[in-house]
Amino acid sequence: MDEQVISPSESVVCILTGHELKDPNATVKYHTGIDMKAVQDLAPRSEPHGRLSNRPIPVEDDLDSILRAMDAPRTPVR
């Protein structure tokens, strides 16, 4: 946004893939407040506190579902 490459009205889709050399925990914790390194069932929950955090939107793994989710209205986290 600072470089005006993505406007505030545009949607951005990020696809995180698993790999031993990546640590998606930082991204997941930033956007959900869930510490994935903790035991899954006992993972502490907190409200996301990042200025630009967005809760994940679970979708089926097909293009139509992804496109429908992208058109869905967003509820900002406050």
mmJSON file of the N, C-alpha and C atoms, coordinates in Angstrom:
{"data_MODEL":{"atom_site":{
"group_PDB":["ATOM","ATOM","ATOM","ATOM","ATOM","ATOM","ATOM","ATOM","ATOM","ATOM","ATOM","ATOM","ATOM","ATOM","ATOM","ATOM","ATOM","ATOM","ATOM","ATOM","ATOM","ATOM","ATOM","ATOM","ATOM","ATOM","ATOM","ATOM","ATOM","ATOM","ATOM","ATOM","ATOM","ATOM","ATOM","ATOM","ATOM","ATOM","ATOM","ATOM","ATOM","ATOM","ATOM","ATOM","ATOM","ATOM","ATOM","ATOM","ATOM","ATOM","ATOM","ATOM","ATOM","ATOM","ATOM","ATOM","ATOM","ATOM","ATOM","ATOM","ATOM","ATOM","ATOM","ATOM","ATOM","ATOM","ATOM","ATOM","ATOM","ATOM","ATOM","ATOM","ATOM","ATOM","ATOM","ATOM","ATOM","ATOM","ATOM","ATOM","ATOM","ATOM","ATOM","ATOM","ATOM","ATOM","ATOM","ATOM","ATOM","ATOM","ATOM","ATOM","ATOM","ATOM","ATOM","ATOM","ATOM","ATOM","ATOM","ATOM","ATOM","ATOM","ATOM","ATOM","ATOM","ATOM","ATOM","ATOM","ATOM","ATOM","ATOM","ATOM","ATOM","ATOM","ATOM","ATOM","ATOM","ATOM","ATOM","ATOM","ATOM","ATOM","ATOM","ATOM","ATOM","ATOM","ATOM","ATOM","ATOM","ATOM","ATOM","ATOM","ATOM","ATOM","ATOM","ATOM","ATOM","ATOM","ATOM","ATOM","ATOM","ATOM","ATOM","ATOM","ATOM","ATOM","ATOM","ATOM","ATOM","ATOM","ATOM","ATOM","ATOM","ATOM","ATOM","ATOM","ATOM","ATOM","ATOM","ATOM","ATOM","ATOM","ATOM","ATOM","ATOM","ATOM","ATOM","ATOM","ATOM","ATOM","ATOM","ATOM","ATOM","ATOM","ATOM","ATOM","ATOM","ATOM","ATOM","ATOM","ATOM","ATOM","ATOM","ATOM","ATOM","ATOM","ATOM","ATOM","ATOM","ATOM","ATOM","ATOM","ATOM","ATOM","ATOM","ATOM","ATOM","ATOM","ATOM","ATOM","ATOM","ATOM","ATOM","ATOM","ATOM","ATOM","ATOM","ATOM","ATOM","ATOM","ATOM","ATOM","ATOM","ATOM","ATOM","ATOM","ATOM","ATOM","ATOM","ATOM","ATOM","ATOM","ATOM","ATOM","ATOM","ATOM","ATOM","ATOM","ATOM","ATOM","ATOM","ATOM","ATOM","ATOM"],
"id":[1,2,3,4,5,6,7,8,9,10,11,12,13,14,15,16,17,18,19,20,21,22,23,24,25,26,27,28,29,30,31,32,33,34,35,36,37,38,39,40,41,42,43,44,45,46,47,48,49,50,51,52,53,54,55,56,57,58,59,60,61,62,63,64,65,66,67,68,69,70,71,72,73,74,75,76,77,78,79,80,81,82,83,84,85,86,87,88,89,90,91,92,93,94,95,96,97,98,99,100,101,102,103,104,105,106,107,108,109,110,111,112,113,114,115,116,117,118,119,120,121,122,123,124,125,126,127,128,129,130,131,132,133,134,135,136,137,138,139,140,141,142,143,144,145,146,147,148,149,150,151,152,153,154,155,156,157,158,159,160,161,162,163,164,165,166,167,168,169,170,171,172,173,174,175,176,177,178,179,180,181,182,183,184,185,186,187,188,189,190,191,192,193,194,195,196,197,198,199,200,201,202,203,204,205,206,207,208,209,210,211,212,213,214,215,216,217,218,219,220,221,222,223,224,225,226,227,228,229,230,231,232,233,234],
"type_symbol":["N","C","C","N","C","C","N","C","C","N","C","C","N","C","C","N","C","C","N","C","C","N","C","C","N","C","C","N","C","C","N","C","C","N","C","C","N","C","C","N","C","C","N","C","C","N","C","C","N","C","C","N","C","C","N","C","C","N","C","C","N","C","C","N","C","C","N","C","C","N","C","C","N","C","C","N","C","C","N","C","C","N","C","C","N","C","C","N","C","C","N","C","C","N","C","C","N","C","C","N","C","C","N","C","C","N","C","C","N","C","C","N","C","C","N","C","C","N","C","C","N","C","C","N","C","C","N","C","C","N","C","C","N","C","C","N","C","C","N","C","C","N","C","C","N","C","C","N","C","C","N","C","C","N","C","C","N","C","C","N","C","C","N","C","C","N","C","C","N","C","C","N","C","C","N","C","C","N","C","C","N","C","C","N","C","C","N","C","C","N","C","C","N","C","C","N","C","C","N","C","C","N","C","C","N","C","C","N","C","C","N","C","C","N","C","C","N","C","C","N","C","C","N","C","C","N","C","C","N","C","C","N","C","C"],
"label_atom_id":["N","CA","C","N","CA","C","N","CA","C","N","CA","C","N","CA","C","N","CA","C","N","CA","C","N","CA","C","N","CA","C","N","CA","C","N","CA","C","N","CA","C","N","CA","C","N","CA","C","N","CA","C","N","CA","C","N","CA","C","N","CA","C","N","CA","C","N","CA","C","N","CA","C","N","CA","C","N","CA","C","N","CA","C","N","CA","C","N","CA","C","N","CA","C","N","CA","C","N","CA","C","N","CA","C","N","CA","C","N","CA","C","N","CA","C","N","CA","C","N","CA","C","N","CA","C","N","CA","C","N","CA","C","N","CA","C","N","CA","C","N","CA","C","N","CA","C","N","CA","C","N","CA","C","N","CA","C","N","CA","C","N","CA","C","N","CA","C","N","CA","C","N","CA","C","N","CA","C","N","CA","C","N","CA","C","N","CA","C","N","CA","C","N","CA","C","N","CA","C","N","CA","C","N","CA","C","N","CA","C","N","CA","C","N","CA","C","N","CA","C","N","CA","C","N","CA","C","N","CA","C","N","CA","C","N","CA","C","N","CA","C","N","CA","C","N","CA","C","N","CA","C","N","CA","C","N","CA","C","N","CA","C","N","CA","C","N","CA","C","N","CA","C"],
"label_alt_id":[null,null,null,null,null,null,null,null,null,null,null,null,null,null,null,null,null,null,null,null,null,null,null,null,null,null,null,null,null,null,null,null,null,null,null,null,null,null,null,null,null,null,null,null,null,null,null,null,null,null,null,null,null,null,null,null,null,null,null,null,null,null,null,null,null,null,null,null,null,null,null,null,null,null,null,null,null,null,null,null,null,null,null,null,null,null,null,null,null,null,null,null,null,null,null,null,null,null,null,null,null,null,null,null,null,null,null,null,null,null,null,null,null,null,null,null,null,null,null,null,null,null,null,null,null,null,null,null,null,null,null,null,null,null,null,null,null,null,null,null,null,null,null,null,null,null,null,null,null,null,null,null,null,null,null,null,null,null,null,null,null,null,null,null,null,null,null,null,null,null,null,null,null,null,null,null,null,null,null,null,null,null,null,null,null,null,null,null,null,null,null,null,null,null,null,null,null,null,null,null,null,null,null,null,null,null,null,null,null,null,null,null,null,null,null,null,null,null,null,null,null,null,null,null,null,null,null,null,null,null,null,null,null,null],
"label_comp_id":["MET","MET","MET","ASP","ASP","ASP","GLU","GLU","GLU","GLN","GLN","GLN","VAL","VAL","VAL","ILE","ILE","ILE","SER","SER","SER","PRO","PRO","PRO","SER","SER","SER","GLU","GLU","GLU","SER","SER","SER","VAL","VAL","VAL","VAL","VAL","VAL","CYS","CYS","CYS","ILE","ILE","ILE","LEU","LEU","LEU","THR","THR","THR","GLY","GLY","GLY","HIS","HIS","HIS","GLU","GLU","GLU","LEU","LEU","LEU","LYS","LYS","LYS","ASP","ASP","ASP","PRO","PRO","PRO","ASN","ASN","ASN","ALA","ALA","ALA","THR","THR","THR","VAL","VAL","VAL","LYS","LYS","LYS","TYR","TYR","TYR","HIS","HIS","HIS","THR","THR","THR","GLY","GLY","GLY","ILE","ILE","ILE","ASP","ASP","ASP","MET","MET","MET","LYS","LYS","LYS","ALA","ALA","ALA","VAL","VAL","VAL","GLN","GLN","GLN","ASP","ASP","ASP","LEU","LEU","LEU","ALA","ALA","ALA","PRO","PRO","PRO","ARG","ARG","ARG","SER","SER","SER","GLU","GLU","GLU","PRO","PRO","PRO","HIS","HIS","HIS","GLY","GLY","GLY","ARG","ARG","ARG","LEU","LEU","LEU","SER","SER","SER","ASN","ASN","ASN","ARG","ARG","ARG","PRO","PRO","PRO","ILE","ILE","ILE","PRO","PRO","PRO","VAL","VAL","VAL","GLU","GLU","GLU","ASP","ASP","ASP","ASP","ASP","ASP","LEU","LEU","LEU","ASP","ASP","ASP","SER","SER","SER","ILE","ILE","ILE","LEU","LEU","LEU","ARG","ARG","ARG","ALA","ALA","ALA","MET","MET","MET","ASP","ASP","ASP","ALA","ALA","ALA","PRO","PRO","PRO","ARG","ARG","ARG","THR","THR","THR","PRO","PRO","PRO","VAL","VAL","VAL","ARG","ARG","ARG"],
"label_asym_id":["A","A","A","A","A","A","A","A","A","A","A","A","A","A","A","A","A","A","A","A","A","A","A","A","A","A","A","A","A","A","A","A","A","A","A","A","A","A","A","A","A","A","A","A","A","A","A","A","A","A","A","A","A","A","A","A","A","A","A","A","A","A","A","A","A","A","A","A","A","A","A","A","A","A","A","A","A","A","A","A","A","A","A","A","A","A","A","A","A","A","A","A","A","A","A","A","A","A","A","A","A","A","A","A","A","A","A","A","A","A","A","A","A","A","A","A","A","A","A","A","A","A","A","A","A","A","A","A","A","A","A","A","A","A","A","A","A","A","A","A","A","A","A","A","A","A","A","A","A","A","A","A","A","A","A","A","A","A","A","A","A","A","A","A","A","A","A","A","A","A","A","A","A","A","A","A","A","A","A","A","A","A","A","A","A","A","A","A","A","A","A","A","A","A","A","A","A","A","A","A","A","A","A","A","A","A","A","A","A","A","A","A","A","A","A","A","A","A","A","A","A","A","A","A","A","A","A","A","A","A","A","A","A","A"],
"label_entity_id":["1","1","1","1","1","1","1","1","1","1","1","1","1","1","1","1","1","1","1","1","1","1","1","1","1","1","1","1","1","1","1","1","1","1","1","1","1","1","1","1","1","1","1","1","1","1","1","1","1","1","1","1","1","1","1","1","1","1","1","1","1","1","1","1","1","1","1","1","1","1","1","1","1","1","1","1","1","1","1","1","1","1","1","1","1","1","1","1","1","1","1","1","1","1","1","1","1","1","1","1","1","1","1","1","1","1","1","1","1","1","1","1","1","1","1","1","1","1","1","1","1","1","1","1","1","1","1","1","1","1","1","1","1","1","1","1","1","1","1","1","1","1","1","1","1","1","1","1","1","1","1","1","1","1","1","1","1","1","1","1","1","1","1","1","1","1","1","1","1","1","1","1","1","1","1","1","1","1","1","1","1","1","1","1","1","1","1","1","1","1","1","1","1","1","1","1","1","1","1","1","1","1","1","1","1","1","1","1","1","1","1","1","1","1","1","1","1","1","1","1","1","1","1","1","1","1","1","1","1","1","1","1","1","1"],
"label_seq_id":[1,1,1,2,2,2,3,3,3,4,4,4,5,5,5,6,6,6,7,7,7,8,8,8,9,9,9,10,10,10,11,11,11,12,12,12,13,13,13,14,14,14,15,15,15,16,16,16,17,17,17,18,18,18,19,19,19,20,20,20,21,21,21,22,22,22,23,23,23,24,24,24,25,25,25,26,26,26,27,27,27,28,28,28,29,29,29,30,30,30,31,31,31,32,32,32,33,33,33,34,34,34,35,35,35,36,36,36,37,37,37,38,38,38,39,39,39,40,40,40,41,41,41,42,42,42,43,43,43,44,44,44,45,45,45,46,46,46,47,47,47,48,48,48,49,49,49,50,50,50,51,51,51,52,52,52,53,53,53,54,54,54,55,55,55,56,56,56,57,57,57,58,58,58,59,59,59,60,60,60,61,61,61,62,62,62,63,63,63,64,64,64,65,65,65,66,66,66,67,67,67,68,68,68,69,69,69,70,70,70,71,71,71,72,72,72,73,73,73,74,74,74,75,75,75,76,76,76,77,77,77,78,78,78],
"pdbx_PDB_ins_code":[null,null,null,null,null,null,null,null,null,null,null,null,null,null,null,null,null,null,null,null,null,null,null,null,null,null,null,null,null,null,null,null,null,null,null,null,null,null,null,null,null,null,null,null,null,null,null,null,null,null,null,null,null,null,null,null,null,null,null,null,null,null,null,null,null,null,null,null,null,null,null,null,null,null,null,null,null,null,null,null,null,null,null,null,null,null,null,null,null,null,null,null,null,null,null,null,null,null,null,null,null,null,null,null,null,null,null,null,null,null,null,null,null,null,null,null,null,null,null,null,null,null,null,null,null,null,null,null,null,null,null,null,null,null,null,null,null,null,null,null,null,null,null,null,null,null,null,null,null,null,null,null,null,null,null,null,null,null,null,null,null,null,null,null,null,null,null,null,null,null,null,null,null,null,null,null,null,null,null,null,null,null,null,null,null,null,null,null,null,null,null,null,null,null,null,null,null,null,null,null,null,null,null,null,null,null,null,null,null,null,null,null,null,null,null,null,null,null,null,null,null,null,null,null,null,null,null,null,null,null,null,null,null,null],
"Cartn_x":[0.816,0.0,0.865,1.966,2.825,3.375,3.66,4.201,3.084,1.837,0.649,0.592,1.079,0.982,-0.377,-0.866,-2.161,-3.01,-4.167,-5.019,-5.807,-6.26,-7.021,-8.304,-8.842,-10.092,-9.857,-8.612,-8.315,-8.164,-8.437,-8.241,-6.934,-6.274,-5.029,-5.208,-4.779,-4.854,-3.444,-3.201,-1.905,-2.121,-1.3,-1.374,-0.097,-0.246,0.894,1.041,2.208,2.45,3.416,3.27,4.136,5.483,6.515,7.853,8.689,9.608,10.423,11.223,11.575,12.413,11.617,10.294,9.46,8.884,8.56,7.898,6.62,5.514,4.263,3.644,4.194,3.624,3.53,4.535,4.52,3.339,3.081,1.964,0.638,0.502,-0.745,-1.017,-0.002,-0.197,-0.556,0.077,-0.214,-1.681,-2.206,-3.55,-4.646,-4.318,-5.358,-5.16,-3.949,-3.663,-3.415,-3.332,-3.132,-1.656,-1.058,0.317,0.322,0.608,0.545,1.647,2.706,3.775,3.352,2.354,1.83,1.007,0.678,-0.156,-1.461,-1.841,-2.971,-4.237,-4.63,-5.879,-5.78,-4.581,-4.398,-3.82,-3.769,-3.156,-3.861,-3.074,-3.689,-4.301,-5.466,-6.149,-6.108,-5.928,-6.017,-6.538,-7.078,-7.553,-6.351,-6.438,-5.339,-5.111,-3.861,-3.561,-2.833,-2.541,-1.858,-2.762,-2.196,-2.964,-3.644,-3.04,-3.584,-3.993,-4.208,-4.526,-5.904,-6.025,-7.278,-7.455,-8.648,-8.918,-8.962,-8.427,-8.481,-9.92,-10.166,-11.479,-11.295,-11.742,-11.587,-12.458,-11.897,-12.646,-12.246,-13.128,-12.81,-11.68,-10.981,-9.83,-10.21,-11.142,-11.473,-11.664,-11.45,-11.432,-12.742,-13.886,-15.168,-15.35,-14.968,-15.09,-14.183,-12.98,-12.04,-12.573,-13.091,-13.632,-14.845,-15.724,-16.879,-16.406,-15.393,-14.882,-14.277,-13.658,-13.057,-14.123,-15.301,-16.398,-17.22,-17.0,-17.78,-17.441,-18.422,-18.121,-17.187,-16.313,-15.335,-15.814,-15.583,-15.868,-14.541,-14.244,-12.957,-12.839,-11.644,-11.353,-11.034,-11.664,-11.415,-10.775],
"Cartn_y":[-1.182,0.0,1.253,1.226,2.397,2.732,1.693,1.907,2.047,1.988,2.129,1.077,-0.125,-1.243,-1.907,-1.979,-2.568,-1.471,-1.23,-0.182,-0.728,0.145,-0.308,-1.059,-0.86,-1.525,-2.887,-3.274,-4.548,-5.668,-6.899,-8.083,-8.748,-9.347,-10.063,-11.475,-12.468,-13.859,-14.365,-14.942,-15.545,-17.034,-17.83,-19.279,-19.707,-20.217,-20.681,-22.174,-22.618,-24.044,-24.493,-25.724,-26.237,-26.697,-26.485,-26.929,-26.869,-27.784,-27.818,-26.543,-25.851,-24.665,-23.384,-23.479,-22.308,-22.386,-21.255,-21.227,-20.42,-21.067,-20.33,-19.916,-20.384,-20.042,-18.53,-17.798,-16.347,-15.732,-16.196,-15.669,-16.061,-17.34,-17.812,-17.059,-16.899,-16.211,-14.745,-14.104,-12.693,-12.506,-13.397,-13.22,-13.848,-14.838,-15.527,-15.446,-15.13,-15.143,-16.543,-17.553,-18.942,-19.31,-19.798,-20.258,-21.725,-21.973,-23.328,-24.236,-23.671,-24.505,-25.157,-24.593,-25.188,-26.42,-27.215,-28.386,-27.908,-28.527,-28.049,-27.833,-28.821,-28.7,-27.697,-27.432,-26.523,-25.18,-24.931,-23.699,-22.479,-21.558,-20.346,-19.494,-18.935,-18.075,-16.638,-15.737,-14.316,-13.601,-12.437,-11.652,-11.168,-11.228,-10.703,-9.235,-8.828,-7.441,-6.687,-7.359,-6.702,-5.684,-4.567,-3.487,-3.948,-4.87,-5.33,-6.799,-7.35,-8.777,-9.083,-10.251,-10.751,-12.191,-12.521,-13.912,-14.745,-15.972,-16.824,-17.184,-17.393,-17.829,-19.234,-20.275,-21.635,-21.838,-22.423,-22.717,-24.097,-24.674,-25.929,-25.68,-26.731,-26.573,-26.659,-25.792,-25.695,-24.223,-23.908,-22.525,-21.802,-22.448,-21.78,-21.376,-22.247,-21.923,-20.754,-20.754,-19.671,-18.352,-18.364,-17.131,-16.636,-17.551,-17.14,-16.507,-17.097,-16.551,-15.166,-14.945,-13.637,-12.57,-12.967,-12.018,-11.813,-12.65,-12.549,-11.271,-10.677,-9.47,-9.788,-8.877,-9.054,-8.317,-8.915,-8.255,-7.869,-6.581,-6.172,-6.543,-6.92,-7.209,-5.893,-5.614,-4.344,-4.609],
"Cartn_z":[0.0,0.0,0.0,0.75,0.784,-0.597,-1.392,-2.729,-3.76,-3.321,-4.166,-5.265,-4.953,-5.887,-5.721,-4.485,-4.171,-3.544,-4.109,-3.557,-2.368,-1.478,-0.301,-0.657,-1.858,-2.245,-2.894,-3.146,-3.79,-2.765,-3.203,-2.374,-2.768,-1.783,-2.022,-1.49,-2.266,-1.843,-1.624,-0.456,-0.147,0.071,-0.563,-0.378,0.312,1.536,2.316,2.11,1.75,1.6,2.691,3.109,4.149,3.612,4.393,4.037,5.312,5.464,6.685,6.902,5.826,5.964,6.203,6.141,6.382,7.792,8.348,9.652,9.519,9.103,8.945,10.28,11.412,12.711,12.904,12.473,12.648,11.898,10.68,9.895,10.516,10.886,11.49,12.789,13.631,14.909,14.689,13.725,13.43,13.048,12.181,11.663,12.512,13.339,14.113,15.619,16.067,17.498,18.033,17.165,17.584,17.451,18.553,18.531,18.118,16.839,16.301,16.829,17.403,17.947,19.259,19.885,21.12,20.738,21.695,21.431,20.81,19.699,18.899,19.726,20.514,21.273,22.405,22.866,24.005,23.587,22.281,21.784,22.367,22.95,23.505,22.397,22.685,21.721,22.226,21.311,21.64,20.415,20.613,19.489,18.69,17.374,16.562,16.886,16.925,17.284,16.179,15.092,13.982,13.307,12.926,12.301,11.014,10.29,9.017,9.062,10.256,10.353,9.777,9.2,8.629,9.056,9.506,9.857,8.58,8.626,7.443,7.093,5.825,5.344,4.773,5.501,4.983,3.743,2.696,1.481,0.968,0.169,-0.491,-1.487,-1.88,-2.761,-4.235,-4.639,-6.059,-6.417,-7.672,-8.127,-7.855,-8.102,-7.88,-6.42,-5.493,-4.066,-3.688,-4.238,-3.95,-4.494,-5.712,-6.294,-5.517,-5.083,-4.259,-2.957,-2.332,-1.072,-1.28,-2.41,-2.682,-2.888,-3.347,-3.537,-2.27,-1.262,-0.027,0.716,1.384,2.171,3.332,3.63,4.716,5.96,7.11,8.377,9.001,9.092,9.658,11.136,11.552,12.949,13.628,14.707,15.423,16.755],
"occupancy":[1.0,1.0,1.0,1.0,1.0,1.0,1.0,1.0,1.0,1.0,1.0,1.0,1.0,1.0,1.0,1.0,1.0,1.0,1.0,1.0,1.0,1.0,1.0,1.0,1.0,1.0,1.0,1.0,1.0,1.0,1.0,1.0,1.0,1.0,1.0,1.0,1.0,1.0,1.0,1.0,1.0,1.0,1.0,1.0,1.0,1.0,1.0,1.0,1.0,1.0,1.0,1.0,1.0,1.0,1.0,1.0,1.0,1.0,1.0,1.0,1.0,1.0,1.0,1.0,1.0,1.0,1.0,1.0,1.0,1.0,1.0,1.0,1.0,1.0,1.0,1.0,1.0,1.0,1.0,1.0,1.0,1.0,1.0,1.0,1.0,1.0,1.0,1.0,1.0,1.0,1.0,1.0,1.0,1.0,1.0,1.0,1.0,1.0,1.0,1.0,1.0,1.0,1.0,1.0,1.0,1.0,1.0,1.0,1.0,1.0,1.0,1.0,1.0,1.0,1.0,1.0,1.0,1.0,1.0,1.0,1.0,1.0,1.0,1.0,1.0,1.0,1.0,1.0,1.0,1.0,1.0,1.0,1.0,1.0,1.0,1.0,1.0,1.0,1.0,1.0,1.0,1.0,1.0,1.0,1.0,1.0,1.0,1.0,1.0,1.0,1.0,1.0,1.0,1.0,1.0,1.0,1.0,1.0,1.0,1.0,1.0,1.0,1.0,1.0,1.0,1.0,1.0,1.0,1.0,1.0,1.0,1.0,1.0,1.0,1.0,1.0,1.0,1.0,1.0,1.0,1.0,1.0,1.0,1.0,1.0,1.0,1.0,1.0,1.0,1.0,1.0,1.0,1.0,1.0,1.0,1.0,1.0,1.0,1.0,1.0,1.0,1.0,1.0,1.0,1.0,1.0,1.0,1.0,1.0,1.0,1.0,1.0,1.0,1.0,1.0,1.0,1.0,1.0,1.0,1.0,1.0,1.0,1.0,1.0,1.0,1.0,1.0,1.0,1.0,1.0,1.0,1.0,1.0,1.0],
"B_iso_or_equiv":[0.0,0.0,0.0,0.0,0.0,0.0,0.0,0.0,0.0,0.0,0.0,0.0,0.0,0.0,0.0,0.0,0.0,0.0,0.0,0.0,0.0,0.0,0.0,0.0,0.0,0.0,0.0,0.0,0.0,0.0,0.0,0.0,0.0,0.0,0.0,0.0,0.0,0.0,0.0,0.0,0.0,0.0,0.0,0.0,0.0,0.0,0.0,0.0,0.0,0.0,0.0,0.0,0.0,0.0,0.0,0.0,0.0,0.0,0.0,0.0,0.0,0.0,0.0,0.0,0.0,0.0,0.0,0.0,0.0,0.0,0.0,0.0,0.0,0.0,0.0,0.0,0.0,0.0,0.0,0.0,0.0,0.0,0.0,0.0,0.0,0.0,0.0,0.0,0.0,0.0,0.0,0.0,0.0,0.0,0.0,0.0,0.0,0.0,0.0,0.0,0.0,0.0,0.0,0.0,0.0,0.0,0.0,0.0,0.0,0.0,0.0,0.0,0.0,0.0,0.0,0.0,0.0,0.0,0.0,0.0,0.0,0.0,0.0,0.0,0.0,0.0,0.0,0.0,0.0,0.0,0.0,0.0,0.0,0.0,0.0,0.0,0.0,0.0,0.0,0.0,0.0,0.0,0.0,0.0,0.0,0.0,0.0,0.0,0.0,0.0,0.0,0.0,0.0,0.0,0.0,0.0,0.0,0.0,0.0,0.0,0.0,0.0,0.0,0.0,0.0,0.0,0.0,0.0,0.0,0.0,0.0,0.0,0.0,0.0,0.0,0.0,0.0,0.0,0.0,0.0,0.0,0.0,0.0,0.0,0.0,0.0,0.0,0.0,0.0,0.0,0.0,0.0,0.0,0.0,0.0,0.0,0.0,0.0,0.0,0.0,0.0,0.0,0.0,0.0,0.0,0.0,0.0,0.0,0.0,0.0,0.0,0.0,0.0,0.0,0.0,0.0,0.0,0.0,0.0,0.0,0.0,0.0,0.0,0.0,0.0,0.0,0.0,0.0,0.0,0.0,0.0,0.0,0.0,0.0],
"pdbx_formal_charge":[null,null,null,null,null,null,null,null,null,null,null,null,null,null,null,null,null,null,null,null,null,null,null,null,null,null,null,null,null,null,null,null,null,null,null,null,null,null,null,null,null,null,null,null,null,null,null,null,null,null,null,null,null,null,null,null,null,null,null,null,null,null,null,null,null,null,null,null,null,null,null,null,null,null,null,null,null,null,null,null,null,null,null,null,null,null,null,null,null,null,null,null,null,null,null,null,null,null,null,null,null,null,null,null,null,null,null,null,null,null,null,null,null,null,null,null,null,null,null,null,null,null,null,null,null,null,null,null,null,null,null,null,null,null,null,null,null,null,null,null,null,null,null,null,null,null,null,null,null,null,null,null,null,null,null,null,null,null,null,null,null,null,null,null,null,null,null,null,null,null,null,null,null,null,null,null,null,null,null,null,null,null,null,null,null,null,null,null,null,null,null,null,null,null,null,null,null,null,null,null,null,null,null,null,null,null,null,null,null,null,null,null,null,null,null,null,null,null,null,null,null,null,null,null,null,null,null,null,null,null,null,null,null,null],
"auth_seq_id":[1,1,1,2,2,2,3,3,3,4,4,4,5,5,5,6,6,6,7,7,7,8,8,8,9,9,9,10,10,10,11,11,11,12,12,12,13,13,13,14,14,14,15,15,15,16,16,16,17,17,17,18,18,18,19,19,19,20,20,20,21,21,21,22,22,22,23,23,23,24,24,24,25,25,25,26,26,26,27,27,27,28,28,28,29,29,29,30,30,30,31,31,31,32,32,32,33,33,33,34,34,34,35,35,35,36,36,36,37,37,37,38,38,38,39,39,39,40,40,40,41,41,41,42,42,42,43,43,43,44,44,44,45,45,45,46,46,46,47,47,47,48,48,48,49,49,49,50,50,50,51,51,51,52,52,52,53,53,53,54,54,54,55,55,55,56,56,56,57,57,57,58,58,58,59,59,59,60,60,60,61,61,61,62,62,62,63,63,63,64,64,64,65,65,65,66,66,66,67,67,67,68,68,68,69,69,69,70,70,70,71,71,71,72,72,72,73,73,73,74,74,74,75,75,75,76,76,76,77,77,77,78,78,78],
"auth_comp_id":["MET","MET","MET","ASP","ASP","ASP","GLU","GLU","GLU","GLN","GLN","GLN","VAL","VAL","VAL","ILE","ILE","ILE","SER","SER","SER","PRO","PRO","PRO","SER","SER","SER","GLU","GLU","GLU","SER","SER","SER","VAL","VAL","VAL","VAL","VAL","VAL","CYS","CYS","CYS","ILE","ILE","ILE","LEU","LEU","LEU","THR","THR","THR","GLY","GLY","GLY","HIS","HIS","HIS","GLU","GLU","GLU","LEU","LEU","LEU","LYS","LYS","LYS","ASP","ASP","ASP","PRO","PRO","PRO","ASN","ASN","ASN","ALA","ALA","ALA","THR","THR","THR","VAL","VAL","VAL","LYS","LYS","LYS","TYR","TYR","TYR","HIS","HIS","HIS","THR","THR","THR","GLY","GLY","GLY","ILE","ILE","ILE","ASP","ASP","ASP","MET","MET","MET","LYS","LYS","LYS","ALA","ALA","ALA","VAL","VAL","VAL","GLN","GLN","GLN","ASP","ASP","ASP","LEU","LEU","LEU","ALA","ALA","ALA","PRO","PRO","PRO","ARG","ARG","ARG","SER","SER","SER","GLU","GLU","GLU","PRO","PRO","PRO","HIS","HIS","HIS","GLY","GLY","GLY","ARG","ARG","ARG","LEU","LEU","LEU","SER","SER","SER","ASN","ASN","ASN","ARG","ARG","ARG","PRO","PRO","PRO","ILE","ILE","ILE","PRO","PRO","PRO","VAL","VAL","VAL","GLU","GLU","GLU","ASP","ASP","ASP","ASP","ASP","ASP","LEU","LEU","LEU","ASP","ASP","ASP","SER","SER","SER","ILE","ILE","ILE","LEU","LEU","LEU","ARG","ARG","ARG","ALA","ALA","ALA","MET","MET","MET","ASP","ASP","ASP","ALA","ALA","ALA","PRO","PRO","PRO","ARG","ARG","ARG","THR","THR","THR","PRO","PRO","PRO","VAL","VAL","VAL","ARG","ARG","ARG"],
"auth_asym_id":["A","A","A","A","A","A","A","A","A","A","A","A","A","A","A","A","A","A","A","A","A","A","A","A","A","A","A","A","A","A","A","A","A","A","A","A","A","A","A","A","A","A","A","A","A","A","A","A","A","A","A","A","A","A","A","A","A","A","A","A","A","A","A","A","A","A","A","A","A","A","A","A","A","A","A","A","A","A","A","A","A","A","A","A","A","A","A","A","A","A","A","A","A","A","A","A","A","A","A","A","A","A","A","A","A","A","A","A","A","A","A","A","A","A","A","A","A","A","A","A","A","A","A","A","A","A","A","A","A","A","A","A","A","A","A","A","A","A","A","A","A","A","A","A","A","A","A","A","A","A","A","A","A","A","A","A","A","A","A","A","A","A","A","A","A","A","A","A","A","A","A","A","A","A","A","A","A","A","A","A","A","A","A","A","A","A","A","A","A","A","A","A","A","A","A","A","A","A","A","A","A","A","A","A","A","A","A","A","A","A","A","A","A","A","A","A","A","A","A","A","A","A","A","A","A","A","A","A","A","A","A","A","A","A"],
"auth_atom_id":["N","CA","C","N","CA","C","N","CA","C","N","CA","C","N","CA","C","N","CA","C","N","CA","C","N","CA","C","N","CA","C","N","CA","C","N","CA","C","N","CA","C","N","CA","C","N","CA","C","N","CA","C","N","CA","C","N","CA","C","N","CA","C","N","CA","C","N","CA","C","N","CA","C","N","CA","C","N","CA","C","N","CA","C","N","CA","C","N","CA","C","N","CA","C","N","CA","C","N","CA","C","N","CA","C","N","CA","C","N","CA","C","N","CA","C","N","CA","C","N","CA","C","N","CA","C","N","CA","C","N","CA","C","N","CA","C","N","CA","C","N","CA","C","N","CA","C","N","CA","C","N","CA","C","N","CA","C","N","CA","C","N","CA","C","N","CA","C","N","CA","C","N","CA","C","N","CA","C","N","CA","C","N","CA","C","N","CA","C","N","CA","C","N","CA","C","N","CA","C","N","CA","C","N","CA","C","N","CA","C","N","CA","C","N","CA","C","N","CA","C","N","CA","C","N","CA","C","N","CA","C","N","CA","C","N","CA","C","N","CA","C","N","CA","C","N","CA","C","N","CA","C","N","CA","C","N","CA","C","N","CA","C","N","CA","C","N","CA","C","N","CA","C"],
"pdbx_PDB_model_num":[1,1,1,1,1,1,1,1,1,1,1,1,1,1,1,1,1,1,1,1,1,1,1,1,1,1,1,1,1,1,1,1,1,1,1,1,1,1,1,1,1,1,1,1,1,1,1,1,1,1,1,1,1,1,1,1,1,1,1,1,1,1,1,1,1,1,1,1,1,1,1,1,1,1,1,1,1,1,1,1,1,1,1,1,1,1,1,1,1,1,1,1,1,1,1,1,1,1,1,1,1,1,1,1,1,1,1,1,1,1,1,1,1,1,1,1,1,1,1,1,1,1,1,1,1,1,1,1,1,1,1,1,1,1,1,1,1,1,1,1,1,1,1,1,1,1,1,1,1,1,1,1,1,1,1,1,1,1,1,1,1,1,1,1,1,1,1,1,1,1,1,1,1,1,1,1,1,1,1,1,1,1,1,1,1,1,1,1,1,1,1,1,1,1,1,1,1,1,1,1,1,1,1,1,1,1,1,1,1,1,1,1,1,1,1,1,1,1,1,1,1,1,1,1,1,1,1,1,1,1,1,1,1,1]
}}}
